[in-house]
Amino acid sequence: MAFYEHTFLVRQDAAQTQVDALIEQYKGVLTAGSANVAKVEQWGLKSLTFRVKKNRKAYFVMFNIDGPHQAIAEMERQMSISEDVLRYMTIKVEALEEGPSAQMRRRDDRRERDDNVGFGQEESN
């Protein structure tokens, strides 16, 4: 079986429950095609560099997949006819990345820096 990283964008006016439902729907398609979804990451609502189908923001979701190409093709076919999915991209990789992706590590690093900054609080003597 081959390894894939798949990222898709969901329109900005979708509710979080709709995003979760889409994730479960596409995981079901992959599972039915004898693929294994090793990891799912939701990167949240992010601004887009340019408008995509009249949207300035989108929910980003990433799957790490271990499975046959036919399962990926079926998932992409269903995404292409969905009005909620703005864009998607699948990349074949040599091995699946363990732990959080670079995007999630970047988010965690920002949180740590924000926690360490005093935001104008001065130490009184």
Z-matrix of the N, CA and C atoms (Angstrom, degrees):
N
C 1 1.458
C 2 1.527 1 109.21
N 3 1.306 2 114.80 1 156.19
C 4 1.461 3 121.33 2 -177.80
C 5 1.524 4 109.96 3 -103.22
N 6 1.322 5 115.28 4 159.88
C 7 1.465 6 121.77 5 179.02
C 8 1.525 7 109.09 6 -107.67
N 9 1.332 8 115.98 7 138.92
C 10 1.461 9 121.58 8 -178.75
C 11 1.523 10 110.43 9 -137.08
N 12 1.331 11 115.68 10 148.05
C 13 1.458 12 122.82 11 165.90
C 14 1.520 13 105.90 12 -112.12
N 15 1.319 14 115.85 13 125.94
C 16 1.460 15 121.03 14 -176.42
C 17 1.531 16 108.19 15 -125.62
N 18 1.318 17 116.28 16 126.48
C 19 1.461 18 121.86 17 178.71
C 20 1.518 19 108.33 18 -122.61
N 21 1.338 20 115.53 19 136.60
C 22 1.456 21 118.80 20 175.87
C 23 1.511 22 110.79 21 -137.46
N 24 1.332 23 115.76 22 155.20
C 25 1.456 24 123.93 23 -177.32
C 26 1.520 25 108.82 24 -113.58
N 27 1.342 26 115.48 25 131.73
C 28 1.465 27 122.24 26 178.97
C 29 1.517 28 107.60 27 -109.83
N 30 1.326 29 116.26 28 140.91
C 31 1.471 30 121.81 29 -175.74
C 32 1.532 31 111.52 30 -54.04
N 33 1.331 32 115.20 31 151.41
C 34 1.466 33 122.04 32 -171.90
C 35 1.518 34 113.77 33 -68.84
N 36 1.336 35 119.01 34 -27.73
C 37 1.459 36 119.67 35 -177.09
C 38 1.522 37 112.99 36 -89.38
N 39 1.322 38 117.97 37 7.94
C 40 1.458 39 121.62 38 174.07
C 41 1.529 40 108.84 39 -76.66
N 42 1.322 41 116.12 40 141.95
C 43 1.466 42 120.82 41 176.71
C 44 1.531 43 109.01 42 -77.55
N 45 1.323 44 115.77 43 159.70
C 46 1.466 45 120.11 44 179.63
C 47 1.533 46 110.92 45 -59.65
N 48 1.333 47 117.20 46 -34.06
C 49 1.468 48 120.02 47 178.11
C 50 1.530 49 110.90 48 -65.60
N 51 1.336 50 117.33 49 -34.30
C 52 1.463 51 120.61 50 176.74
C 53 1.528 52 110.72 51 -67.97
N 54 1.328 53 116.27 52 -39.51
C 55 1.467 54 120.44 53 178.13
C 56 1.529 55 108.86 54 -63.07
N 57 1.340 56 117.10 55 -45.19
C 58 1.459 57 120.99 56 178.60
C 59 1.529 58 111.32 57 -61.48
N 60 1.338 59 116.88 58 -39.18
C 61 1.462 60 121.13 59 178.72
C 62 1.532 61 110.99 60 -65.07
N 63 1.328 62 117.01 61 -40.01
C 64 1.464 63 120.36 62 177.25
C 65 1.524 64 110.98 63 -63.90
N 66 1.324 65 116.48 64 -41.36
C 67 1.466 66 120.51 65 178.78
C 68 1.526 67 109.53 66 -59.97
N 69 1.321 68 117.01 67 -47.45
C 70 1.462 69 120.42 68 -179.96
C 71 1.530 70 111.48 69 -64.78
N 72 1.318 71 117.03 70 -38.82
C 73 1.466 72 121.11 71 178.94
C 74 1.525 73 110.57 72 -60.69
N 75 1.337 74 116.95 73 -48.32
C 76 1.463 75 120.15 74 -177.06
C 77 1.526 76 111.81 75 -73.38
N 78 1.319 77 117.49 76 -31.06
C 79 1.467 78 119.57 77 172.97
C 80 1.524 79 109.91 78 -63.69
N 81 1.335 80 116.77 79 -38.60
C 82 1.464 81 120.91 80 177.29
C 83 1.513 82 112.17 81 -63.91
N 84 1.329 83 116.93 82 -40.50
C 85 1.466 84 120.97 83 177.81
C 86 1.523 85 109.67 84 -61.90
N 87 1.326 86 116.77 85 -44.09
C 88 1.461 87 120.54 86 -179.73
C 89 1.523 88 111.51 87 -65.80
N 90 1.324 89 116.35 88 -43.48
C 91 1.461 90 120.53 89 179.88
C 92 1.529 91 110.77 90 -62.89
N 93 1.343 92 116.40 91 -40.51
C 94 1.466 93 120.40 92 177.53
C 95 1.525 94 111.46 93 -63.24
N 96 1.314 95 117.00 94 -28.49
C 97 1.461 96 122.11 95 178.01
C 98 1.514 97 112.82 96 -90.55
N 99 1.326 98 117.37 97 18.27
C 100 1.477 99 126.17 98 179.59
C 101 1.528 100 113.36 99 60.14
N 102 1.326 101 116.21 100 36.22
C 103 1.467 102 121.60 101 174.02
C 104 1.528 103 108.46 102 -106.05
N 105 1.302 104 115.82 103 155.97
C 106 1.460 105 121.94 104 179.04
C 107 1.529 106 108.85 105 -115.10
N 108 1.333 107 116.05 106 126.73
C 109 1.463 108 120.91 107 176.14
C 110 1.527 109 106.79 108 -91.10
N 111 1.327 110 116.14 109 104.80
C 112 1.459 111 121.23 110 -174.75
C 113 1.529 112 112.20 111 -75.94
N 114 1.336 113 117.07 112 -33.71
C 115 1.466 114 119.74 113 -176.56
C 116 1.518 115 109.33 114 -153.67
N 117 1.334 116 115.78 115 142.39
C 118 1.461 117 122.43 116 174.59
C 119 1.523 118 106.77 117 -126.30
N 120 1.318 119 116.69 118 127.05
C 121 1.467 120 121.27 119 176.44
C 122 1.517 121 109.14 120 -124.60
N 123 1.324 122 115.55 121 130.64
C 124 1.457 123 120.87 122 173.03
C 125 1.525 124 106.86 123 -103.24
N 126 1.315 125 116.00 124 118.34
C 127 1.458 126 120.96 125 -178.01
C 128 1.511 127 111.82 126 -89.97
N 129 1.307 128 117.92 127 -5.80
C 130 1.454 129 121.22 128 175.44
C 131 1.522 130 112.88 129 90.08
N 132 1.331 131 114.34 130 -172.63
C 133 1.459 132 122.76 131 -179.78
C 134 1.525 133 108.64 132 -83.66
N 135 1.331 134 116.21 133 119.65
C 136 1.466 135 121.29 134 -177.30
C 137 1.524 136 109.88 135 -127.85
N 138 1.316 137 115.09 136 152.80
C 139 1.460 138 120.76 137 176.03
C 140 1.524 139 109.73 138 -74.46
N 141 1.322 140 115.54 139 142.95
C 142 1.456 141 121.43 140 176.83
C 143 1.522 142 109.47 141 -95.50
N 144 1.302 143 117.51 142 151.86
C 145 1.454 144 122.20 143 179.33
C 146 1.523 145 110.74 144 -66.78
N 147 1.313 146 116.26 145 -35.70
C 148 1.462 147 121.52 146 178.46
C 149 1.531 148 107.63 147 -142.67
N 150 1.311 149 116.01 148 162.85
C 151 1.457 150 120.08 149 -179.44
C 152 1.524 151 111.16 150 -65.81
N 153 1.312 152 114.61 151 138.84
C 154 1.455 153 121.62 152 174.96
C 155 1.518 154 106.43 153 -125.80
N 156 1.313 155 116.93 154 114.04
C 157 1.468 156 122.26 155 -177.36
C 158 1.531 157 111.20 156 49.63
N 159 1.331 158 115.74 157 47.15
C 160 1.459 159 125.65 158 177.63
C 161 1.530 160 114.29 159 67.25
N 162 1.320 161 118.58 160 18.58
C 163 1.463 162 122.96 161 177.91
C 164 1.521 163 109.94 162 -109.57
N 165 1.330 164 115.63 163 134.68
C 166 1.460 165 121.00 164 176.56
C 167 1.529 166 112.03 165 -95.66
N 168 1.334 167 117.11 166 -16.74
C 169 1.461 168 123.07 167 179.25
C 170 1.514 169 108.45 168 -133.67
N 171 1.348 170 115.40 169 163.06
C 172 1.457 171 120.51 170 177.24
C 173 1.524 172 109.36 171 -157.80
N 174 1.331 173 114.79 172 153.67
C 175 1.462 174 121.32 173 171.82
C 176 1.519 175 107.44 174 -83.82
N 177 1.330 176 116.59 175 130.09
C 178 1.459 177 121.68 176 -179.57
C 179 1.529 178 108.88 177 -104.03
N 180 1.333 179 116.23 178 135.01
C 181 1.461 180 122.48 179 178.41
C 182 1.521 181 108.11 180 -135.20
N 183 1.337 182 116.46 181 138.70
C 184 1.457 183 121.10 182 179.07
C 185 1.524 184 110.39 183 -126.01
N 186 1.344 185 116.59 184 135.34
C 187 1.462 186 123.90 185 174.46
C 188 1.524 187 108.69 186 -113.13
N 189 1.327 188 116.83 187 141.00
C 190 1.464 189 122.31 188 163.63
C 191 1.514 190 105.44 189 -103.98
N 192 1.329 191 117.27 190 123.42
C 193 1.459 192 121.81 191 -170.85
C 194 1.521 193 110.38 192 -125.24
N 195 1.319 194 115.47 193 137.96
C 196 1.457 195 123.27 194 172.81
C 197 1.518 196 106.09 195 -121.01
N 198 1.337 197 116.84 196 106.88
C 199 1.453 198 118.03 197 -177.35
C 200 1.509 199 113.28 198 -179.62
N 201 1.327 200 115.93 199 -179.17
C 202 1.461 201 120.64 200 -178.79
C 203 1.525 202 112.24 201 -77.57
N 204 1.316 203 115.23 202 157.51
C 205 1.450 204 121.41 203 -178.54
C 206 1.529 205 112.19 204 -62.44
N 207 1.328 206 118.13 205 -31.98
C 208 1.459 207 121.44 206 -178.14
C 209 1.522 208 111.47 207 -61.77
N 210 1.325 209 117.58 208 -37.34
C 211 1.465 210 120.95 209 178.40
C 212 1.527 211 110.29 210 -66.81
N 213 1.322 212 116.88 211 -40.60
C 214 1.463 213 121.64 212 178.39
C 215 1.527 214 109.68 213 -64.49
N 216 1.328 215 116.56 214 -43.33
C 217 1.464 216 120.98 215 -179.10
C 218 1.528 217 111.16 216 -62.39
N 219 1.325 218 117.40 217 -39.42
C 220 1.465 219 120.40 218 179.16
C 221 1.530 220 110.91 219 -67.39
N 222 1.337 221 116.82 220 -41.81
C 223 1.466 222 120.23 221 178.33
C 224 1.533 223 109.46 222 -62.44
N 225 1.325 224 117.86 223 -44.87
C 226 1.461 225 121.12 224 179.25
C 227 1.525 226 111.51 225 -63.85
N 228 1.327 227 117.22 226 -36.55
C 229 1.464 228 120.45 227 177.82
C 230 1.524 229 110.15 228 -62.09
N 231 1.334 230 116.31 229 -43.43
C 232 1.462 231 119.51 230 179.45
C 233 1.525 232 111.74 231 -69.03
N 234 1.323 233 116.91 232 -34.92
C 235 1.468 234 119.77 233 177.52
C 236 1.529 235 110.86 234 -66.93
N 237 1.321 236 116.83 235 -34.90
C 238 1.459 237 119.87 236 -177.40
C 239 1.528 238 112.52 237 -67.12
N 240 1.325 239 118.11 238 -23.80
C 241 1.466 240 120.49 239 179.28
C 242 1.520 241 112.87 240 -100.50
N 243 1.329 242 117.28 241 -2.82
C 244 1.463 243 121.37 242 178.85
C 245 1.523 244 110.30 243 -81.54
N 246 1.325 245 116.84 244 134.34
C 247 1.464 246 120.94 245 177.09
C 248 1.523 247 111.97 246 -76.85
N 249 1.320 248 117.51 247 -20.23
C 250 1.463 249 121.42 248 -177.67
C 251 1.525 250 112.76 249 -80.57
N 252 1.317 251 117.87 250 -27.50
C 253 1.469 252 121.92 251 -178.02
C 254 1.520 253 108.74 252 -89.70
N 255 1.342 254 115.02 253 119.65
C 256 1.464 255 120.49 254 -179.20
C 257 1.518 256 111.99 255 -81.69
N 258 1.314 257 116.56 256 -49.13
C 259 1.466 258 122.94 257 -178.58
C 260 1.527 259 108.54 258 -148.04
N 261 1.319 260 115.25 259 159.32
C 262 1.462 261 121.01 260 174.02
C 263 1.519 262 108.83 261 -151.43
N 264 1.322 263 115.26 262 156.66
C 265 1.455 264 120.99 263 179.45
C 266 1.516 265 108.89 264 -151.57
N 267 1.325 266 116.22 265 133.14
C 268 1.452 267 122.16 266 177.96
C 269 1.519 268 108.71 267 -119.72
N 270 1.320 269 115.78 268 132.72
C 271 1.460 270 121.76 269 179.83
C 272 1.520 271 108.63 270 -124.57
N 273 1.306 272 116.43 271 130.99
C 274 1.463 273 120.67 272 175.36
C 275 1.525 274 108.11 273 -81.41
N 276 1.329 275 116.61 274 130.63
C 277 1.468 276 121.40 275 -178.52
C 278 1.528 277 109.78 276 -122.57
N 279 1.322 278 115.70 277 161.77
C 280 1.466 279 121.42 278 179.59
C 281 1.522 280 111.95 279 -72.22
N 282 1.340 281 115.82 280 -40.33
C 283 1.467 282 121.03 281 -179.72
C 284 1.525 283 108.37 282 -148.32
N 285 1.324 284 115.63 283 152.04
C 286 1.459 285 119.73 284 177.77
C 287 1.513 286 110.00 285 -78.30
N 288 1.305 287 116.59 286 139.46
C 289 1.456 288 122.67 287 -178.85
C 290 1.523 289 109.94 288 -75.35
N 291 1.306 290 116.11 289 128.08
C 292 1.465 291 121.21 290 176.34
C 293 1.523 292 109.29 291 -83.73
N 294 1.302 293 116.56 292 147.88
C 295 1.464 294 120.45 293 179.15
C 296 1.508 295 111.44 294 77.21
N 297 1.320 296 116.62 295 -170.70
C 298 1.468 297 120.34 296 -177.32
C 299 1.529 298 112.22 297 -70.88
N 300 1.325 299 115.05 298 150.62
C 301 1.465 300 120.71 299 178.26
C 302 1.525 301 109.98 300 -71.48
N 303 1.312 302 116.38 301 171.81
C 304 1.465 303 121.22 302 179.39
C 305 1.527 304 110.72 303 -60.83
N 306 1.319 305 117.13 304 -36.57
C 307 1.463 306 121.09 305 179.24
C 308 1.532 307 110.97 306 -62.90
N 309 1.322 308 117.52 307 -43.02
C 310 1.462 309 121.20 308 -179.65
C 311 1.530 310 111.05 309 -71.56
N 312 1.329 311 117.48 310 -37.11
C 313 1.470 312 120.04 311 177.16
C 314 1.518 313 109.99 312 -63.36
N 315 1.332 314 116.91 313 -39.02
C 316 1.465 315 121.43 314 179.64
C 317 1.521 316 110.10 315 -63.06
N 318 1.317 317 116.50 316 -41.53
C 319 1.462 318 121.52 317 178.75
C 320 1.527 319 110.64 318 -63.47
N 321 1.340 320 116.99 319 -42.92
C 322 1.461 321 120.99 320 179.59
C 323 1.524 322 111.28 321 -65.88
N 324 1.342 323 116.95 322 -37.67
C 325 1.467 324 120.72 323 178.43
C 326 1.524 325 110.64 324 -63.00
N 327 1.319 326 116.77 325 -40.36
C 328 1.468 327 120.23 326 178.41
C 329 1.517 328 111.26 327 -63.03
N 330 1.322 329 116.25 328 -41.96
C 331 1.467 330 119.87 329 179.68
C 332 1.518 331 110.83 330 -62.65
N 333 1.325 332 117.19 331 -42.05
C 334 1.462 333 120.69 332 178.90
C 335 1.523 334 110.91 333 -62.94
N 336 1.337 335 116.78 334 -43.34
C 337 1.465 336 119.95 335 179.10
C 338 1.519 337 110.67 336 -63.64
N 339 1.342 338 116.96 337 -41.33
C 340 1.461 339 119.98 338 179.39
C 341 1.522 340 111.32 339 -64.73
N 342 1.309 341 117.29 340 -35.63
C 343 1.465 342 120.82 341 178.85
C 344 1.521 343 111.71 342 -69.24
N 345 1.333 344 117.26 343 -29.52
C 346 1.459 345 121.39 344 -177.33
C 347 1.522 346 113.25 345 -85.63
N 348 1.317 347 117.82 346 -15.59
C 349 1.463 348 121.38 347 -178.27
C 350 1.519 349 108.89 348 -86.21
N 351 1.326 350 116.34 349 139.32
C 352 1.459 351 121.32 350 -177.08
C 353 1.516 352 114.03 351 -83.32
N 354 1.313 353 119.84 352 -10.65
C 355 1.456 354 124.46 353 -179.79
C 356 1.528 355 112.68 354 48.27
N 357 1.314 356 116.45 355 55.09
C 358 1.453 357 121.90 356 172.97
C 359 1.521 358 114.50 357 83.30
N 360 1.302 359 118.07 358 2.28
C 361 1.456 360 120.07 359 178.20
C 362 1.514 361 108.16 360 -81.37
N 363 1.311 362 115.47 361 126.77
C 364 1.456 363 119.05 362 178.82
C 365 1.500 364 108.85 363 -107.92
N 366 1.309 365 114.75 364 149.13
C 367 1.446 366 120.55 365 179.18
C 368 1.519 367 109.07 366 -77.92
N 369 1.307 368 117.21 367 127.09
C 370 1.468 369 120.07 368 179.46
C 371 1.511 370 110.16 369 -92.65
N 372 1.359 371 116.09 370 142.93
C 373 1.465 372 120.86 371 -178.66
C 374 1.495 373 110.74 372 -103.48
